[in-house]
Amino acid sequence: SQNQYAETLMRTVALARSGIGTFEDGRTIAREVLDRWGIAPAETIFLDASGLSRYDLITPRAFVALLAQVYADDRLREPFLASLPVAGRAGTLSQ
């Protein structure tokens, strides 16, 4: 599932940077990026990387800021847009 990929990505980023692939190290790296993008730590809560925990939270302002930052970055925009499902296109939405 996409959720498993998200968990694995968070740990892989941490492993590449610090040599220790823990969720906590990945969360620290994610917070550093969000801080550079002007998103305050109080606006996000990560209890897992998949977003499945009911305690994972992000404010609407932080979510819009994150999307705006991704869209403004040429390296991030196209991969992000390509990852989105498209209604009516075979293979992009499934049950």
Buried (B, 14 or more C-beta within 10 A) or exposed (E): EEEEEBBBEBBEBBBEBEEEBEBEBBBEBBBEEBEEBEBEEEBBEBBBBBBEEEEBEBBEEBEEBBEEBBEEEEEEEEEEEEEEEEEEEEEEEEE
